Amino acid sequence: MAEIRFDGKVAVVTGAGGGLGRTHALLLASRGAKVVVNDLGGAPDGTGESTMMADKVVEEIRAAGGEAVPNYDSVSTMEGGANIIKTATDSFGRIDILINNAGILRDVSFMKMPEDSWDIIFSVHVKGSFCCTKAAWPIMREQQYGRIIMTSSAAGIYGNFGQTNYSAAKMALIGLGQTLALEGKKYNIHSNTIAPIADSRLTATVLPDDIRKKLKPEYVSPLVAYLCSEQCEHTGGLFEVGAGSFFHLQWSRSAGSTMKTDEVSIERVADNFGKITDMTGAKQVGSIQESTMSFMENL
């Protein structure tokens, strides 16, 4: 395949001051994209702010011959999201790619979870992705082109001890990304979601050092860049990625058990529970229409 490039394209990467966001920004810039490097510059738990992190990545891109500008707004407000996208349009005249990567952690067991640790995780991860995408969406619709990435996590897909807030937020992003794929399709706006595993300030709290050294974020960014390219027509996908491995996930469900509606009871459910949970012969379900029709057919 010919080299995939992004000449003439403008990308916004949130949380790009380090980790995955930094490598996404560096890779896109190395292939010709003009990049807005957004980072509030706070600590991994979301406290504080600084211009240093975004500025450093911008300097790296410029030193390598690329084009980039910094942005220091928080993703978690409508004003912040609008300012981030405005930085792209003011600096480069358009916005083609939005990688929603900004995130923080407030890990604690559910029993000890305070309300503010729940709220701030949703504010940054879910509302942050909403605010930035909401600002970019009308521009992408008007130009009939856009590529959007949501950053979920295996914790969102499978759950993870001590991360009820993070897991719930990351699962929410899957639903957001899926629906945007449906609403954006006729406007050539693609939306895909990744669940990466890579070394970052956030994984420092959950992964041992010897494993972190083998999980370079550079092993994730090539998939993100491809999903953001003109050459990629895939939309509505969910991908696990890291350490050189790439997986596409789809929902599947058991063959299940169907009974006449006037026969439904607790006891009938109990009698058929083994069949309901038997995944032998499970089938993929690709849309809400497919899911709904299987229920309608029994009416």
C-alpha positions as CSV (number, residue, x, y, z in Angstrom):
1,M,0.0,0.0,0.0
2,A,1.1,3.5,-0.7
3,E,2.1,5.7,2.2
4,I,-0.9,7.0,4.1
5,R,-0.6,10.7,4.6
6,F,-2.7,13.6,6.0
7,D,-1.5,16.5,3.9
8,G,-4.1,19.3,4.0
9,K,-5.9,17.7,7.0
10,V,-6.2,19.3,10.4
11,A,-6.3,17.2,13.5
12,V,-7.3,18.0,17.1
13,V,-5.9,15.6,19.8
14,T,-7.1,16.2,23.3
15,G,-5.0,15.2,26.3
16,A,-2.0,15.3,23.9
17,G,0.6,16.5,26.3
18,G,1.8,12.9,27.0
19,G,1.2,9.2,26.6
20,L,-1.2,8.1,23.8
21,G,-2.3,11.7,22.9
22,R,1.3,12.7,22.3
23,T,2.1,9.7,20.1
24,H,-1.1,10.3,18.1
25,A,-0.2,13.9,17.6
26,L,3.4,13.1,16.6
27,L,2.4,10.4,14.1
28,L,-0.2,12.5,12.4
29,A,2.1,15.5,12.2
30,S,4.9,13.3,10.7
31,R,2.5,12.3,7.9
32,G,1.5,15.9,7.0
33,A,-1.4,16.8,9.3
34,K,-1.6,20.1,11.0
35,V,-2.2,19.4,14.7
36,V,-3.8,21.2,17.6
37,V,-2.2,19.8,20.7
38,N,-4.7,20.2,23.6
39,D,-3.7,19.6,27.2
40,L,-4.9,21.3,30.4
41,G,-1.6,20.2,31.9
42,G,-3.0,18.9,35.2
43,A,-2.1,15.9,37.3
44,P,-3.4,12.4,36.5
45,D,-6.3,13.0,39.0
46,G,-7.4,16.1,37.1
47,T,-6.1,18.7,39.6
48,G,-4.0,21.7,38.6
49,E,-3.1,23.0,35.2
50,S,0.0,24.1,33.2
51,T,0.9,25.1,29.6
52,M,4.1,23.1,29.7
53,M,2.9,19.7,28.5
54,A,1.1,21.0,25.4
55,D,4.0,23.3,24.6
56,K,6.6,20.6,24.8
57,V,4.8,18.4,22.3
58,V,4.2,21.3,19.9
59,E,8.0,22.0,20.1
60,E,8.7,18.3,19.3
61,I,6.4,18.5,16.2
62,R,7.9,21.8,15.0
63,A,11.4,20.5,15.5
64,A,10.7,17.6,13.2
65,G,9.4,19.9,10.5
66,G,5.7,19.6,11.3
67,E,3.0,22.2,12.0
68,A,1.2,22.4,15.4
69,V,-0.3,24.8,17.8
70,P,-1.0,24.4,21.5
71,N,-4.4,24.7,23.3
72,Y,-4.8,24.6,27.1
73,D,-8.6,24.6,27.5
74,S,-10.4,22.0,29.6
75,V,-12.5,19.6,27.5
76,S,-15.1,19.4,30.2
77,T,-17.1,22.6,29.4
78,M,-18.9,23.7,26.3
79,E,-16.8,26.8,26.3
80,G,-13.6,24.8,26.5
81,G,-14.7,22.4,23.7
82,A,-15.6,25.3,21.5
83,N,-12.3,27.0,22.2
84,I,-10.4,23.9,21.3
85,I,-12.1,23.5,17.9
86,K,-11.8,27.3,17.4
87,T,-8.1,27.0,17.8
88,A,-8.0,24.6,14.8
89,T,-10.2,26.8,12.6
90,D,-8.5,30.0,13.6
91,S,-5.0,28.5,13.1
92,F,-5.6,26.3,10.1
93,G,-9.0,27.0,8.6
94,R,-10.7,23.7,9.2
95,I,-11.1,20.6,11.4
96,D,-11.0,17.1,9.8
97,I,-9.9,14.8,12.7
98,L,-10.9,14.8,16.3
99,I,-9.3,12.3,18.7
100,N,-11.0,12.4,22.1
101,N,-8.2,11.2,24.3
102,A,-8.2,13.4,27.4
103,G,-8.7,11.5,30.6
104,I,-8.0,11.2,34.3
105,L,-8.3,8.6,37.0
106,R,-9.9,8.7,40.5
107,D,-9.6,5.0,41.4
108,V,-11.2,3.7,44.6
109,S,-13.5,0.8,45.5
110,F,-17.2,1.4,45.0
111,M,-17.8,1.3,48.8
112,K,-15.4,4.3,49.2
113,M,-16.3,6.2,46.0
114,P,-17.2,9.8,46.8
115,E,-19.6,11.7,44.6
116,D,-17.0,14.1,43.3
117,S,-14.7,11.3,42.1
118,W,-17.7,9.9,40.1
119,D,-18.7,13.3,38.7
120,I,-15.2,14.5,37.6
121,I,-14.5,11.2,35.7
122,F,-17.8,11.6,33.7
123,S,-17.1,15.3,33.3
124,V,-13.7,14.7,31.6
125,H,-14.2,11.5,29.8
126,V,-17.8,11.6,28.7
127,K,-18.8,15.3,28.8
128,G,-15.4,16.2,27.5
129,S,-15.8,14.0,24.4
130,F,-19.3,15.4,24.0
131,C,-18.2,19.1,24.2
132,C,-15.4,18.8,21.7
133,T,-17.4,16.7,19.3
134,K,-20.4,19.0,19.6
135,A,-18.2,21.9,18.5
136,A,-16.6,20.0,15.6
137,W,-19.7,18.3,14.3
138,P,-21.4,21.1,12.3
139,I,-18.1,22.0,10.6
140,M,-17.6,18.3,9.6
141,R,-21.1,18.1,8.4
142,E,-20.7,21.3,6.3
143,Q,-17.5,20.1,4.7
144,Q,-18.9,16.5,4.3
145,Y,-15.9,15.0,5.9
146,G,-14.8,14.1,9.4
147,R,-13.0,11.4,11.4
148,I,-13.7,11.0,15.1
149,I,-12.1,8.7,17.7
150,M,-13.5,7.9,21.1
151,T,-11.1,6.4,23.7
152,S,-12.7,3.7,25.8
153,S,-11.0,1.0,27.8
154,A,-11.0,-2.7,28.6
155,A,-12.3,-1.5,32.0
156,G,-15.4,-0.2,30.2
157,I,-15.9,-3.4,28.3
158,Y,-15.2,-5.9,31.0
159,G,-15.2,-3.9,34.3
160,N,-12.3,-3.6,36.6
161,F,-12.0,-3.6,40.4
162,G,-11.7,-0.2,41.9
163,Q,-12.8,1.6,38.7
164,T,-16.6,1.8,38.8
165,N,-16.5,5.5,37.8
166,Y,-13.9,5.0,35.1
167,S,-15.5,1.8,33.8
168,A,-19.0,3.3,33.6
169,A,-17.6,6.4,31.7
170,K,-15.6,4.3,29.3
171,M,-18.7,2.2,28.4
172,A,-20.7,5.4,27.9
173,L,-18.2,6.4,25.2
174,I,-18.8,3.3,23.3
175,G,-22.5,4.2,23.0
176,L,-21.7,7.7,22.1
177,G,-19.3,6.6,19.4
178,Q,-21.7,4.1,17.9
179,T,-24.5,6.6,17.6
180,L,-22.3,9.2,16.1
181,A,-21.3,6.6,13.5
182,L,-25.0,6.2,12.5
183,E,-25.8,9.9,12.5
184,G,-22.6,10.9,10.7
185,K,-22.5,8.2,7.9
186,K,-24.4,10.2,5.3
187,Y,-22.1,13.2,5.9
188,N,-18.9,11.1,5.5
189,I,-18.2,11.5,9.2
190,H,-16.7,8.3,10.6
191,S,-16.7,7.5,14.3
192,N,-14.7,4.6,15.8
193,T,-13.8,3.7,19.3
194,I,-10.6,2.2,20.7
195,A,-9.9,0.4,23.9
196,P,-6.1,0.8,24.2
197,I,-3.6,-0.7,26.6
198,A,-0.5,1.4,26.7
199,D,1.9,3.0,29.1
200,S,0.9,6.4,30.4
201,R,0.6,8.4,33.6
202,L,-2.7,6.7,34.2
203,T,-1.5,3.1,33.9
204,A,1.2,3.8,36.4
205,T,-1.4,3.2,39.1
206,V,-2.7,-0.1,37.8
207,L,0.2,-1.9,35.9
208,P,3.6,-3.1,37.2
209,D,6.7,-1.3,35.9
210,D,8.1,-4.3,33.9
211,I,4.8,-4.6,31.9
212,R,4.5,-0.8,31.4
213,K,7.9,-0.8,29.6
214,K,6.6,-3.2,27.0
215,L,3.4,-1.3,26.3
216,K,4.6,1.7,24.3
217,P,1.8,4.0,23.1
218,E,3.5,4.0,19.7
219,Y,2.0,0.5,19.2
220,V,-1.5,2.0,19.4
221,S,-1.3,5.2,17.3
222,P,-1.0,3.5,13.9
223,L,-4.5,2.0,14.2
224,V,-5.8,5.4,15.3
225,A,-4.1,7.1,12.4
226,Y,-5.5,4.6,9.9
227,L,-9.0,5.0,11.3
228,C,-8.6,8.7,10.8
229,S,-7.4,8.4,7.2
230,E,-9.3,9.0,4.0
231,Q,-8.4,5.4,3.0
232,C,-10.4,3.9,5.9
233,E,-14.1,3.4,5.3
234,H,-14.8,1.6,8.5
235,T,-17.2,3.3,11.0
236,G,-18.9,2.3,14.1
237,G,-16.1,0.0,15.2
238,L,-14.8,-1.0,18.6
239,F,-11.1,-2.0,18.7
240,E,-8.9,-3.4,21.5
241,V,-5.3,-2.5,20.7
242,G,-1.9,-2.6,22.3
243,A,1.5,-4.3,22.4
244,G,1.3,-5.1,18.6
245,S,-2.1,-6.8,18.8
246,F,-5.3,-5.5,17.2
247,F,-8.8,-6.9,17.8
248,H,-12.2,-5.9,16.5
249,L,-15.1,-6.4,18.9
250,Q,-18.7,-7.0,18.1
251,W,-21.6,-7.9,20.3
252,S,-22.9,-11.5,20.2
253,R,-25.7,-13.1,22.1
254,S,-26.9,-16.6,22.9
255,A,-29.5,-18.5,20.8
256,G,-31.5,-17.9,23.9
257,S,-35.0,-19.2,24.9
258,T,-38.3,-18.0,23.4
259,M,-41.6,-18.8,25.0
260,K,-45.2,-17.7,24.5
261,T,-45.8,-14.4,26.2
262,D,-48.7,-15.7,28.2
263,E,-46.5,-18.4,29.6
264,V,-43.7,-16.1,30.9
265,S,-43.1,-16.7,34.6
266,I,-40.3,-16.7,37.1
267,E,-40.4,-20.5,37.1
268,R,-40.2,-20.8,33.3
269,V,-37.2,-18.4,33.3
270,A,-35.6,-20.6,36.0
271,D,-36.3,-23.7,34.0
272,N,-34.7,-22.2,30.8
273,F,-31.9,-20.3,32.4
274,G,-29.3,-22.8,31.3
275,K,-30.5,-22.3,27.7
276,I,-30.6,-18.5,28.0
277,T,-27.0,-18.4,29.2
278,D,-25.6,-21.1,26.8
279,M,-23.3,-19.3,24.3
280,T,-23.1,-22.3,22.0
281,G,-24.3,-21.1,18.6
282,A,-24.1,-17.4,19.7
283,K,-24.7,-14.9,16.8
284,Q,-23.5,-11.4,16.2
285,V,-25.9,-8.6,16.6
286,G,-25.0,-5.7,14.4
287,S,-27.7,-3.1,15.1
288,I,-30.5,-2.0,17.3
289,Q,-32.9,-3.0,14.5
290,E,-31.6,-6.5,14.4
291,S,-32.0,-6.7,18.2
292,T,-35.5,-5.3,18.2
293,M,-36.7,-7.6,15.3
294,S,-35.8,-10.7,17.2
295,F,-38.3,-9.7,19.9
296,M,-40.9,-8.6,17.5
297,E,-40.9,-11.9,15.8
298,N,-42.2,-13.6,18.9
299,L,-45.2,-11.3,19.1
